[in-house]
Amino acid sequence: MLAMDNLNSHKLSALCKAFSADQASLLADCFEVHQTPKHGRWLNMAEIEIADWQARRNAAATPVDWRFGTEDARVKMKSLYPTIPC
C-alpha cells in the first residue's frame, strides 16, 4: 500500500524518471495507491488522531510498571555494549 497526498508532483509516472518504462510499469503494478483527502493534509489528520489517543491515554492515567531495568539490560544486551580496553 502506498499513501500519497494530492500534490501534482506525486504520481506513479515519476517512476519513469528513475527506471526504464518497462521497469516503471512493473513497479507501478506492485503498488496499491491510496490518495489522501483533497481538503485535509494527511499529516494534520494523523496528528489529530495521535492527539486524540494521547488525551484518552492521559485521562486513563494508567501507570507504567517497568520490569526491565538497567542491570537486566546490561546482562541481556551485553553484546551491544562497547568494550573499552583499559
PyMOL Python script that loads the backbone (N, CA, C, O; Angstrom):
from pymol import cmd

cmd.read_pdbstr("""\
ATOM      1  N   MET A   1       0.845  -1.173   0.000  1.00  0.00           N
ATOM      2  CA  MET A   1       0.000   0.000   0.000  1.00  0.00           C
ATOM      3  C   MET A   1       0.890   1.235   0.000  1.00  0.00           C
ATOM      4  O   MET A   1       1.916   1.268   0.680  1.00  0.00           O
ATOM      5  N   LEU A   2       0.505   2.228  -0.747  1.00  0.00           N
ATOM      6  CA  LEU A   2       1.229   3.486  -0.842  1.00  0.00           C
ATOM      7  C   LEU A   2       0.236   4.615  -0.646  1.00  0.00           C
ATOM      8  O   LEU A   2      -0.688   4.781  -1.444  1.00  0.00           O
ATOM      9  N   ALA A   3       0.422   5.397   0.415  1.00  0.00           N
ATOM     10  CA  ALA A   3      -0.439   6.550   0.657  1.00  0.00           C
ATOM     11  C   ALA A   3       0.235   7.778   0.083  1.00  0.00           C
ATOM     12  O   ALA A   3       1.373   8.092   0.431  1.00  0.00           O
ATOM     13  N   MET A   4      -0.469   8.474  -0.799  1.00  0.00           N
ATOM     14  CA  MET A   4       0.098   9.668  -1.437  1.00  0.00           C
ATOM     15  C   MET A   4      -0.851  10.837  -1.254  1.00  0.00           C
ATOM     16  O   MET A   4      -2.070  10.694  -1.350  1.00  0.00           O
ATOM     17  N   ASP A   5      -0.257  12.015  -0.985  1.00  0.00           N
ATOM     18  CA  ASP A   5      -1.110  13.191  -0.934  1.00  0.00           C
ATOM     19  C   ASP A   5      -1.380  13.654  -2.360  1.00  0.00           C
ATOM     20  O   ASP A   5      -0.856  13.080  -3.314  1.00  0.00           O
ATOM     21  N   ASN A   6      -2.178  14.669  -2.499  1.00  0.00           N
ATOM     22  CA  ASN A   6      -2.665  15.050  -3.819  1.00  0.00           C
ATOM     23  C   ASN A   6      -1.843  16.130  -4.502  1.00  0.00           C
ATOM     24  O   ASN A   6      -2.375  16.879  -5.323  1.00  0.00           O
ATOM     25  N   LEU A   7      -0.558  16.227  -4.181  1.00  0.00           N
ATOM     26  CA  LEU A   7       0.286  17.164  -4.914  1.00  0.00           C
ATOM     27  C   LEU A   7       0.404  16.695  -6.357  1.00  0.00           C
ATOM     28  O   LEU A   7       0.425  15.493  -6.626  1.00  0.00           O
ATOM     29  N   ASN A   8       0.480  17.630  -7.270  1.00  0.00           N
ATOM     30  CA  ASN A   8       0.544  17.245  -8.684  1.00  0.00           C
ATOM     31  C   ASN A   8       1.860  16.556  -9.033  1.00  0.00           C
ATOM     32  O   ASN A   8       1.964  15.925 -10.084  1.00  0.00           O
ATOM     33  N   SER A   9       2.863  16.666  -8.168  1.00  0.00           N
ATOM     34  CA  SER A   9       4.140  16.006  -8.436  1.00  0.00           C
ATOM     35  C   SER A   9       4.175  14.568  -7.930  1.00  0.00           C
ATOM     36  O   SER A   9       5.115  13.832  -8.231  1.00  0.00           O
ATOM     37  N   HIS A  10       3.168  14.162  -7.169  1.00  0.00           N
ATOM     38  CA  HIS A  10       3.145  12.813  -6.618  1.00  0.00           C
ATOM     39  C   HIS A  10       2.306  11.892  -7.500  1.00  0.00           C
ATOM     40  O   HIS A  10       1.107  11.711  -7.289  1.00  0.00           O
ATOM     41  N   LYS A  11       2.961  11.336  -8.464  1.00  0.00           N
ATOM     42  CA  LYS A  11       2.310  10.430  -9.414  1.00  0.00           C
ATOM     43  C   LYS A  11       3.202   9.210  -9.631  1.00  0.00           C
ATOM     44  O   LYS A  11       4.425   9.303  -9.523  1.00  0.00           O
ATOM     45  N   LEU A  12       2.601   8.089  -9.931  1.00  0.00           N
ATOM     46  CA  LEU A  12       3.387   6.903 -10.229  1.00  0.00           C
ATOM     47  C   LEU A  12       4.212   7.078 -11.505  1.00  0.00           C
ATOM     48  O   LEU A  12       5.204   6.378 -11.703  1.00  0.00           O
ATOM     49  N   SER A  13       3.810   7.994 -12.354  1.00  0.00           N
ATOM     50  CA  SER A  13       4.576   8.233 -13.580  1.00  0.00           C
ATOM     51  C   SER A  13       5.979   8.758 -13.271  1.00  0.00           C
ATOM     52  O   SER A  13       6.855   8.725 -14.135  1.00  0.00           O
ATOM     53  N   ALA A  14       6.200   9.241 -12.043  1.00  0.00           N
ATOM     54  CA  ALA A  14       7.533   9.693 -11.641  1.00  0.00           C
ATOM     55  C   ALA A  14       8.532   8.543 -11.630  1.00  0.00           C
ATOM     56  O   ALA A  14       9.740   8.774 -11.690  1.00  0.00           O
ATOM     57  N   LEU A  15       8.046   7.312 -11.556  1.00  0.00           N
ATOM     58  CA  LEU A  15       8.935   6.160 -11.608  1.00  0.00           C
ATOM     59  C   LEU A  15       9.714   6.107 -12.922  1.00  0.00           C
ATOM     60  O   LEU A  15      10.815   5.558 -12.977  1.00  0.00           O
ATOM     61  N   CYS A  16       9.137   6.679 -13.975  1.00  0.00           N
ATOM     62  CA  CYS A  16       9.794   6.681 -15.287  1.00  0.00           C
ATOM     63  C   CYS A  16      11.069   7.515 -15.281  1.00  0.00           C
ATOM     64  O   CYS A  16      11.941   7.318 -16.127  1.00  0.00           O
ATOM     65  N   LYS A  17      11.185   8.439 -14.341  1.00  0.00           N
ATOM     66  CA  LYS A  17      12.399   9.256 -14.260  1.00  0.00           C
ATOM     67  C   LYS A  17      13.564   8.460 -13.685  1.00  0.00           C
ATOM     68  O   LYS A  17      14.723   8.764 -13.965  1.00  0.00           O
ATOM     69  N   ALA A  18      13.262   7.445 -12.885  1.00  0.00           N
ATOM     70  CA  ALA A  18      14.314   6.666 -12.238  1.00  0.00           C
ATOM     71  C   ALA A  18      14.533   5.293 -12.877  1.00  0.00           C
ATOM     72  O   ALA A  18      15.597   4.693 -12.723  1.00  0.00           O
ATOM     73  N   PHE A  19      13.518   4.802 -13.595  1.00  0.00           N
ATOM     74  CA  PHE A  19      13.602   3.462 -14.166  1.00  0.00           C
ATOM     75  C   PHE A  19      13.188   3.486 -15.626  1.00  0.00           C
ATOM     76  O   PHE A  19      12.589   4.452 -16.098  1.00  0.00           O
ATOM     77  N   SER A  20      13.512   2.423 -16.329  1.00  0.00           N
ATOM     78  CA  SER A  20      13.054   2.312 -17.711  1.00  0.00           C
ATOM     79  C   SER A  20      11.533   2.179 -17.700  1.00  0.00           C
ATOM     80  O   SER A  20      10.939   1.877 -16.665  1.00  0.00           O
ATOM     81  N   ALA A  21      10.913   2.404 -18.841  1.00  0.00           N
ATOM     82  CA  ALA A  21       9.451   2.350 -18.925  1.00  0.00           C
ATOM     83  C   ALA A  21       8.914   0.981 -18.510  1.00  0.00           C
ATOM     84  O   ALA A  21       7.892   0.897 -17.827  1.00  0.00           O
ATOM     85  N   ASP A  22       9.593  -0.086 -18.916  1.00  0.00           N
ATOM     86  CA  ASP A  22       9.148  -1.435 -18.560  1.00  0.00           C
ATOM     87  C   ASP A  22       9.262  -1.681 -17.056  1.00  0.00           C
ATOM     88  O   ASP A  22       8.349  -2.224 -16.434  1.00  0.00           O
ATOM     89  N   GLN A  23      10.404  -1.271 -16.478  1.00  0.00           N
ATOM     90  CA  GLN A  23      10.591  -1.448 -15.039  1.00  0.00           C
ATOM     91  C   GLN A  23       9.594  -0.597 -14.254  1.00  0.00           C
ATOM     92  O   GLN A  23       9.027  -1.054 -13.262  1.00  0.00           O
ATOM     93  N   ALA A  24       9.384   0.636 -14.700  1.00  0.00           N
ATOM     94  CA  ALA A  24       8.453   1.534 -14.025  1.00  0.00           C
ATOM     95  C   ALA A  24       7.042   0.962 -14.049  1.00  0.00           C
ATOM     96  O   ALA A  24       6.311   1.059 -13.063  1.00  0.00           O
ATOM     97  N   SER A  25       6.667   0.375 -15.158  1.00  0.00           N
ATOM     98  CA  SER A  25       5.338  -0.225 -15.275  1.00  0.00           C
ATOM     99  C   SER A  25       5.178  -1.405 -14.321  1.00  0.00           C
ATOM    100  O   SER A  25       4.143  -1.548 -13.671  1.00  0.00           O
ATOM    101  N   LEU A  26       6.208  -2.251 -14.240  1.00  0.00           N
ATOM    102  CA  LEU A  26       6.165  -3.393 -13.320  1.00  0.00           C
ATOM    103  C   LEU A  26       6.078  -2.929 -11.868  1.00  0.00           C
ATOM    104  O   LEU A  26       5.315  -3.483 -11.077  1.00  0.00           O
ATOM    105  N   LEU A  27       6.864  -1.908 -11.524  1.00  0.00           N
ATOM    106  CA  LEU A  27       6.831  -1.376 -10.164  1.00  0.00           C
ATOM    107  C   LEU A  27       5.471  -0.756  -9.843  1.00  0.00           C
ATOM    108  O   LEU A  27       4.926  -0.969  -8.761  1.00  0.00           O
ATOM    109  N   ALA A  28       4.932   0.007 -10.782  1.00  0.00           N
ATOM    110  CA  ALA A  28       3.646   0.670 -10.563  1.00  0.00           C
ATOM    111  C   ALA A  28       2.545  -0.348 -10.297  1.00  0.00           C
ATOM    112  O   ALA A  28       1.628  -0.088  -9.519  1.00  0.00           O
ATOM    113  N   ASP A  29       2.635  -1.500 -10.939  1.00  0.00           N
ATOM    114  CA  ASP A  29       1.632  -2.550 -10.725  1.00  0.00           C
ATOM    115  C   ASP A  29       1.711  -3.166  -9.330  1.00  0.00           C
ATOM    116  O   ASP A  29       0.753  -3.783  -8.865  1.00  0.00           O
ATOM    117  N   CYS A  30       2.864  -2.996  -8.660  1.00  0.00           N
ATOM    118  CA  CYS A  30       3.050  -3.566  -7.317  1.00  0.00           C
ATOM    119  C   CYS A  30       2.408  -2.719  -6.232  1.00  0.00           C
ATOM    120  O   CYS A  30       2.180  -3.201  -5.123  1.00  0.00           O
ATOM    121  N   PHE A  31       2.113  -1.460  -6.540  1.00  0.00           N
ATOM    122  CA  PHE A  31       1.591  -0.548  -5.532  1.00  0.00           C
ATOM    123  C   PHE A  31       0.071  -0.514  -5.534  1.00  0.00           C
ATOM    124  O   PHE A  31      -0.572  -0.527  -6.583  1.00  0.00           O
ATOM    125  N   GLU A  32      -0.483  -0.469  -4.330  1.00  0.00           N
ATOM    126  CA  GLU A  32      -1.904  -0.197  -4.149  1.00  0.00           C
ATOM    127  C   GLU A  32      -1.962   1.233  -3.618  1.00  0.00           C
ATOM    128  O   GLU A  32      -1.665   1.471  -2.447  1.00  0.00           O
ATOM    129  N   VAL A  33      -2.341   2.185  -4.469  1.00  0.00           N
ATOM    130  CA  VAL A  33      -2.265   3.602  -4.137  1.00  0.00           C
ATOM    131  C   VAL A  33      -3.548   4.073  -3.469  1.00  0.00           C
ATOM    132  O   VAL A  33      -4.655   3.798  -3.931  1.00  0.00           O
ATOM    133  N   HIS A  34      -3.365   4.788  -2.372  1.00  0.00           N
ATOM    134  CA  HIS A  34      -4.478   5.422  -1.667  1.00  0.00           C
ATOM    135  C   HIS A  34      -4.172   6.909  -1.572  1.00  0.00           C
ATOM    136  O   HIS A  34      -3.163   7.299  -0.984  1.00  0.00           O
ATOM    137  N   GLN A  35      -5.028   7.735  -2.142  1.00  0.00           N
ATOM    138  CA  GLN A  35      -4.846   9.177  -2.088  1.00  0.00           C
ATOM    139  C   GLN A  35      -5.407   9.720  -0.781  1.00  0.00           C
ATOM    140  O   GLN A  35      -6.443   9.258  -0.303  1.00  0.00           O
ATOM    141  N   THR A  36      -4.719  10.700  -0.208  1.00  0.00           N
ATOM    142  CA  THR A  36      -5.243  11.354   0.983  1.00  0.00           C
ATOM    143  C   THR A  36      -6.337  12.324   0.555  1.00  0.00           C
ATOM    144  O   THR A  36      -6.377  12.730  -0.607  1.00  0.00           O
ATOM    145  N   PRO A  37      -7.225  12.703   1.472  1.00  0.00           N
ATOM    146  CA  PRO A  37      -8.310  13.623   1.109  1.00  0.00           C
ATOM    147  C   PRO A  37      -7.781  14.942   0.553  1.00  0.00           C
ATOM    148  O   PRO A  37      -6.751  15.444   1.002  1.00  0.00           O
ATOM    149  N   LYS A  38      -8.490  15.500  -0.425  1.00  0.00           N
ATOM    150  CA  LYS A  38      -8.060  16.741  -1.067  1.00  0.00           C
ATOM    151  C   LYS A  38      -8.189  17.938  -0.138  1.00  0.00           C
ATOM    152  O   LYS A  38      -7.447  18.909  -0.287  1.00  0.00           O
ATOM    153  N   HIS A  39      -9.097  17.893   0.802  1.00  0.00           N
ATOM    154  CA  HIS A  39      -9.352  19.055   1.648  1.00  0.00           C
ATOM    155  C   HIS A  39      -8.792  18.892   3.055  1.00  0.00           C
ATOM    156  O   HIS A  39      -9.278  19.529   3.989  1.00  0.00           O
ATOM    157  N   GLY A  40      -7.798  18.066   3.215  1.00  0.00           N
ATOM    158  CA  GLY A  40      -7.174  17.898   4.525  1.00  0.00           C
ATOM    159  C   GLY A  40      -5.804  17.291   4.355  1.00  0.00           C
ATOM    160  O   GLY A  40      -5.650  16.261   3.698  1.00  0.00           O
ATOM    161  N   ARG A  41      -4.822  17.914   4.933  1.00  0.00           N
ATOM    162  CA  ARG A  41      -3.480  17.358   4.841  1.00  0.00           C
ATOM    163  C   ARG A  41      -3.407  16.090   5.672  1.00  0.00           C
ATOM    164  O   ARG A  41      -3.942  16.044   6.780  1.00  0.00           O
ATOM    165  N   TRP A  42      -2.757  15.068   5.155  1.00  0.00           N
ATOM    166  CA  TRP A  42      -2.679  13.787   5.847  1.00  0.00           C
ATOM    167  C   TRP A  42      -1.930  13.920   7.162  1.00  0.00           C
ATOM    168  O   TRP A  42      -2.256  13.231   8.128  1.00  0.00           O
ATOM    169  N   LEU A  43      -0.922  14.801   7.217  1.00  0.00           N
ATOM    170  CA  LEU A  43      -0.166  14.959   8.447  1.00  0.00           C
ATOM    171  C   LEU A  43      -1.042  15.557   9.549  1.00  0.00           C
ATOM    172  O   LEU A  43      -0.982  15.133  10.703  1.00  0.00           O
ATOM    173  N   ASN A  44      -1.858  16.552   9.177  1.00  0.00           N
ATOM    174  CA  ASN A  44      -2.777  17.130  10.162  1.00  0.00           C
ATOM    175  C   ASN A  44      -3.745  16.068  10.677  1.00  0.00           C
ATOM    176  O   ASN A  44      -4.040  16.011  11.870  1.00  0.00           O
ATOM    177  N   MET A  45      -4.229  15.239   9.775  1.00  0.00           N
ATOM    178  CA  MET A  45      -5.179  14.201  10.169  1.00  0.00           C
ATOM    179  C   MET A  45      -4.505  13.196  11.107  1.00  0.00           C
ATOM    180  O   MET A  45      -5.114  12.757  12.083  1.00  0.00           O
ATOM    181  N   ALA A  46      -3.250  12.829  10.818  1.00  0.00           N
ATOM    182  CA  ALA A  46      -2.525  11.896  11.684  1.00  0.00           C
ATOM    183  C   ALA A  46      -2.271  12.519  13.048  1.00  0.00           C
ATOM    184  O   ALA A  46      -2.395  11.846  14.070  1.00  0.00           O
ATOM    185  N   GLU A  47      -1.915  13.801  13.071  1.00  0.00           N
ATOM    186  CA  GLU A  47      -1.672  14.478  14.338  1.00  0.00           C
ATOM    187  C   GLU A  47      -2.939  14.555  15.183  1.00  0.00           C
ATOM    188  O   GLU A  47      -2.874  14.428  16.406  1.00  0.00           O
ATOM    189  N   ILE A  48      -4.079  14.761  14.554  1.00  0.00           N
ATOM    190  CA  ILE A  48      -5.355  14.802  15.278  1.00  0.00           C
ATOM    191  C   ILE A  48      -5.630  13.439  15.910  1.00  0.00           C
ATOM    192  O   ILE A  48      -6.047  13.357  17.065  1.00  0.00           O
ATOM    193  N   GLU A  49      -5.394  12.369  15.145  1.00  0.00           N
ATOM    194  CA  GLU A  49      -5.604  11.017  15.676  1.00  0.00           C
ATOM    195  C   GLU A  49      -4.681  10.749  16.850  1.00  0.00           C
ATOM    196  O   GLU A  49      -5.106  10.196  17.865  1.00  0.00           O
ATOM    197  N   ILE A  50      -3.411  11.141  16.716  1.00  0.00           N
ATOM    198  CA  ILE A  50      -2.442  10.930  17.801  1.00  0.00           C
ATOM    199  C   ILE A  50      -2.841  11.737  19.034  1.00  0.00           C
ATOM    200  O   ILE A  50      -2.773  11.233  20.155  1.00  0.00           O
ATOM    201  N   ALA A  51      -3.256  12.984  18.833  1.00  0.00           N
ATOM    202  CA  ALA A  51      -3.657  13.831  19.955  1.00  0.00           C
ATOM    203  C   ALA A  51      -4.863  13.234  20.674  1.00  0.00           C
ATOM    204  O   ALA A  51      -4.946  13.281  21.901  1.00  0.00           O
ATOM    205  N   ASP A  52      -5.795  12.672  19.908  1.00  0.00           N
ATOM    206  CA  ASP A  52      -6.978  12.046  20.499  1.00  0.00           C
ATOM    207  C   ASP A  52      -6.567  10.831  21.333  1.00  0.00           C
ATOM    208  O   ASP A  52      -7.033  10.664  22.460  1.00  0.00           O
ATOM    209  N   TRP A  53      -5.693   9.981  20.778  1.00  0.00           N
ATOM    210  CA  TRP A  53      -5.214   8.809  21.502  1.00  0.00           C
ATOM    211  C   TRP A  53      -4.488   9.244  22.769  1.00  0.00           C
ATOM    212  O   TRP A  53      -4.684   8.658  23.834  1.00  0.00           O
ATOM    213  N   GLN A  54      -3.648  10.272  22.654  1.00  0.00           N
ATOM    214  CA  GLN A  54      -2.876  10.745  23.799  1.00  0.00           C
ATOM    215  C   GLN A  54      -3.790  11.293  24.901  1.00  0.00           C
ATOM    216  O   GLN A  54      -3.546  11.053  26.084  1.00  0.00           O
ATOM    217  N   ALA A  55      -4.824  12.016  24.522  1.00  0.00           N
ATOM    218  CA  ALA A  55      -5.758  12.563  25.509  1.00  0.00           C
ATOM    219  C   ALA A  55      -6.471  11.439  26.255  1.00  0.00           C
ATOM    220  O   ALA A  55      -6.626  11.501  27.474  1.00  0.00           O
ATOM    221  N   ARG A  56      -6.905  10.406  25.522  1.00  0.00           N
ATOM    222  CA  ARG A  56      -7.569   9.273  26.168  1.00  0.00           C
ATOM    223  C   ARG A  56      -6.615   8.515  27.077  1.00  0.00           C
ATOM    224  O   ARG A  56      -6.992   8.095  28.172  1.00  0.00           O
ATOM    225  N   ARG A  57      -5.385   8.342  26.624  1.00  0.00           N
ATOM    226  CA  ARG A  57      -4.378   7.630  27.420  1.00  0.00           C
ATOM    227  C   ARG A  57      -4.059   8.408  28.699  1.00  0.00           C
ATOM    228  O   ARG A  57      -3.962   7.820  29.776  1.00  0.00           O
ATOM    229  N   ASN A  58      -3.896   9.717  28.584  1.00  0.00           N
ATOM    230  CA  ASN A  58      -3.610  10.546  29.760  1.00  0.00           C
ATOM    231  C   ASN A  58      -4.782  10.572  30.723  1.00  0.00           C
ATOM    232  O   ASN A  58      -4.587  10.583  31.939  1.00  0.00           O
ATOM    233  N   ALA A  59      -6.005  10.583  30.192  1.00  0.00           N
ATOM    234  CA  ALA A  59      -7.189  10.597  31.051  1.00  0.00           C
ATOM    235  C   ALA A  59      -7.296   9.298  31.853  1.00  0.00           C
ATOM    236  O   ALA A  59      -7.771   9.304  32.989  1.00  0.00           O
ATOM    237  N   ALA A  60      -6.861   8.202  31.271  1.00  0.00           N
ATOM    238  CA  ALA A  60      -6.907   6.914  31.970  1.00  0.00           C
ATOM    239  C   ALA A  60      -5.871   6.856  33.088  1.00  0.00           C
ATOM    240  O   ALA A  60      -6.045   6.114  34.055  1.00  0.00           O
ATOM    241  N   ALA A  61      -4.805   7.626  32.966  1.00  0.00           N
ATOM    242  CA  ALA A  61      -3.740   7.702  33.981  1.00  0.00           C
ATOM    243  C   ALA A  61      -3.261   6.318  34.417  1.00  0.00           C
ATOM    244  O   ALA A  61      -3.109   6.051  35.609  1.00  0.00           O
ATOM    245  N   THR A  62      -3.028   5.460  33.458  1.00  0.00           N
ATOM    246  CA  THR A  62      -2.540   4.121  33.753  1.00  0.00           C
ATOM    247  C   THR A  62      -1.040   4.169  34.015  1.00  0.00           C
ATOM    248  O   THR A  62      -0.284   4.637  33.163  1.00  0.00           O
ATOM    249  N   PRO A  63      -0.596   3.696  35.174  1.00  0.00           N
ATOM    250  CA  PRO A  63       0.843   3.745  35.455  1.00  0.00           C
ATOM    251  C   PRO A  63       1.604   2.696  34.643  1.00  0.00           C
ATOM    252  O   PRO A  63       1.041   1.687  34.220  1.00  0.00           O
ATOM    253  N   VAL A  64       2.868   2.953  34.441  1.00  0.00           N
ATOM    254  CA  VAL A  64       3.731   2.022  33.730  1.00  0.00           C
ATOM    255  C   VAL A  64       4.521   1.234  34.764  1.00  0.00           C
ATOM    256  O   VAL A  64       5.121   1.815  35.667  1.00  0.00           O
ATOM    257  N   ASP A  65       4.520  -0.067  34.635  1.00  0.00           N
ATOM    258  CA  ASP A  65       5.249  -0.944  35.550  1.00  0.00           C
ATOM    259  C   ASP A  65       6.498  -1.436  34.827  1.00  0.00           C
ATOM    260  O   ASP A  65       6.457  -2.439  34.115  1.00  0.00           O
ATOM    261  N   TRP A  66       7.603  -0.729  35.013  1.00  0.00           N
ATOM    262  CA  TRP A  66       8.853  -1.089  34.349  1.00  0.00           C
ATOM    263  C   TRP A  66       9.418  -2.351  34.977  1.00  0.00           C
ATOM    264  O   TRP A  66       9.596  -2.415  36.194  1.00  0.00           O
ATOM    265  N   ARG A  67       9.696  -3.334  34.172  1.00  0.00           N
ATOM    266  CA  ARG A  67      10.222  -4.605  34.681  1.00  0.00           C
ATOM    267  C   ARG A  67      11.599  -4.904  34.115  1.00  0.00           C
ATOM    268  O   ARG A  67      12.222  -5.888  34.516  1.00  0.00           O
ATOM    269  N   PHE A  68      12.078  -4.110  33.222  1.00  0.00           N
ATOM    270  CA  PHE A  68      13.356  -4.356  32.566  1.00  0.00           C
ATOM    271  C   PHE A  68      14.273  -3.183  32.901  1.00  0.00           C
ATOM    272  O   PHE A  68      14.221  -2.136  32.257  1.00  0.00           O
ATOM    273  N   GLY A  69      15.104  -3.373  33.907  1.00  0.00           N
ATOM    274  CA  GLY A  69      15.955  -2.293  34.391  1.00  0.00           C
ATOM    275  C   GLY A  69      17.327  -2.285  33.749  1.00  0.00           C
ATOM    276  O   GLY A  69      17.622  -3.077  32.855  1.00  0.00           O
ATOM    277  N   THR A  70      18.152  -1.376  34.222  1.00  0.00           N
ATOM    278  CA  THR A  70      19.497  -1.196  33.674  1.00  0.00           C
ATOM    279  C   THR A  70      20.338  -2.456  33.822  1.00  0.00           C
ATOM    280  O   THR A  70      21.014  -2.869  32.880  1.00  0.00           O
ATOM    281  N   GLU A  71      20.298  -3.066  34.999  1.00  0.00           N
ATOM    282  CA  GLU A  71      21.101  -4.279  35.216  1.00  0.00           C
ATOM    283  C   GLU A  71      20.655  -5.408  34.295  1.00  0.00           C
ATOM    284  O   GLU A  71      21.488  -6.137  33.756  1.00  0.00           O
ATOM    285  N   ASP A  72      19.351  -5.555  34.114  1.00  0.00           N
ATOM    286  CA  ASP A  72      18.835  -6.572  33.185  1.00  0.00           C
ATOM    287  C   ASP A  72      19.332  -6.305  31.774  1.00  0.00           C
ATOM    288  O   ASP A  72      19.716  -7.228  31.056  1.00  0.00           O
ATOM    289  N   ALA A  73      19.321  -5.049  31.387  1.00  0.00           N
ATOM    290  CA  ALA A  73      19.775  -4.671  30.042  1.00  0.00           C
ATOM    291  C   ALA A  73      21.247  -4.987  29.847  1.00  0.00           C
ATOM    292  O   ALA A  73      21.652  -5.459  28.784  1.00  0.00           O
ATOM    293  N   ARG A  74      22.047  -4.726  30.872  1.00  0.00           N
ATOM    294  CA  ARG A  74      23.486  -4.998  30.764  1.00  0.00           C
ATOM    295  C   ARG A  74      23.770  -6.487  30.592  1.00  0.00           C
ATOM    296  O   ARG A  74      24.721  -6.861  29.906  1.00  0.00           O
ATOM    297  N   VAL A  75      22.955  -7.334  31.209  1.00  0.00           N
ATOM    298  CA  VAL A  75      23.142  -8.777  31.076  1.00  0.00           C
ATOM    299  C   VAL A  75      22.616  -9.253  29.724  1.00  0.00           C
ATOM    300  O   VAL A  75      23.312  -9.960  28.995  1.00  0.00           O
ATOM    301  N   LYS A  76      21.388  -8.863  29.395  1.00  0.00           N
ATOM    302  CA  LYS A  76      20.745  -9.375  28.189  1.00  0.00           C
ATOM    303  C   LYS A  76      21.351  -8.805  26.899  1.00  0.00           C
ATOM    304  O   LYS A  76      21.401  -9.480  25.871  1.00  0.00           O
ATOM    305  N   MET A  77      21.804  -7.563  26.976  1.00  0.00           N
ATOM    306  CA  MET A  77      22.300  -6.895  25.766  1.00  0.00           C
ATOM    307  C   MET A  77      23.802  -6.654  25.815  1.00  0.00           C
ATOM    308  O   MET A  77      24.311  -5.697  25.232  1.00  0.00           O
ATOM    309  N   LYS A  78      24.494  -7.525  26.509  1.00  0.00           N
ATOM    310  CA  LYS A  78      25.930  -7.365  26.692  1.00  0.00           C
ATOM    311  C   LYS A  78      26.674  -7.233  25.371  1.00  0.00           C
ATOM    312  O   LYS A  78      27.625  -6.458  25.269  1.00  0.00           O
ATOM    313  N   SER A  79      26.254  -7.974  24.376  1.00  0.00           N
ATOM    314  CA  SER A  79      26.959  -7.947  23.089  1.00  0.00           C
ATOM    315  C   SER A  79      26.820  -6.597  22.379  1.00  0.00           C
ATOM    316  O   SER A  79      27.605  -6.294  21.481  1.00  0.00           O
ATOM    317  N   LEU A  80      25.842  -5.789  22.764  1.00  0.00           N
ATOM    318  CA  LEU A  80      25.632  -4.498  22.122  1.00  0.00           C
ATOM    319  C   LEU A  80      26.433  -3.378  22.782  1.00  0.00           C
ATOM    320  O   LEU A  80      26.616  -2.309  22.201  1.00  0.00           O
ATOM    321  N   TYR A  81      26.908  -3.635  23.998  1.00  0.00           N
ATOM    322  CA  TYR A  81      27.680  -2.612  24.704  1.00  0.00           C
ATOM    323  C   TYR A  81      29.127  -2.637  24.221  1.00  0.00           C
ATOM    324  O   TYR A  81      29.688  -3.709  23.994  1.00  0.00           O
ATOM    325  N   PRO A  82      29.731  -1.463  24.063  1.00  0.00           N
ATOM    326  CA  PRO A  82      31.130  -1.439  23.613  1.00  0.00           C
ATOM    327  C   PRO A  82      32.083  -1.935  24.700  1.00  0.00           C
ATOM    328  O   PRO A  82      31.829  -1.766  25.893  1.00  0.00           O
ATOM    329  N   THR A  83      33.156  -2.536  24.275  1.00  0.00           N
ATOM    330  CA  THR A  83      34.198  -2.964  25.203  1.00  0.00           C
ATOM    331  C   THR A  83      35.304  -1.909  25.163  1.00  0.00           C
ATOM    332  O   THR A  83      35.866  -1.624  24.105  1.00  0.00           O
ATOM    333  N   ILE A  84      35.604  -1.345  26.309  1.00  0.00           N
ATOM    334  CA  ILE A  84      36.628  -0.312  26.368  1.00  0.00           C
ATOM    335  C   ILE A  84      37.885  -0.907  26.993  1.00  0.00           C
ATOM    336  O   ILE A  84      37.881  -1.297  28.161  1.00  0.00           O
ATOM    337  N   PRO A  85      38.960  -0.973  26.209  1.00  0.00           N
ATOM    338  CA  PRO A  85      40.192  -1.553  26.768  1.00  0.00           C
ATOM    339  C   PRO A  85      40.790  -0.611  27.822  1.00  0.00           C
ATOM    340  O   PRO A  85      40.719   0.610  27.685  1.00  0.00           O
ATOM    341  N   CYS A  86      41.373  -1.186  28.859  1.00  0.00           N
ATOM    342  CA  CYS A  86      41.986  -0.375  29.920  1.00  0.00           C
ATOM    343  C   CYS A  86      43.445  -0.108  29.623  1.00  0.00           C
ATOM    344  O   CYS A  86      44.123   0.558  30.406  1.00  0.00           O
TER     345      CYS A  86
END
""", "prot")
cmd.dss("prot")
cmd.show_as("cartoon", "prot")
cmd.util.cbc("prot")
cmd.orient("prot")
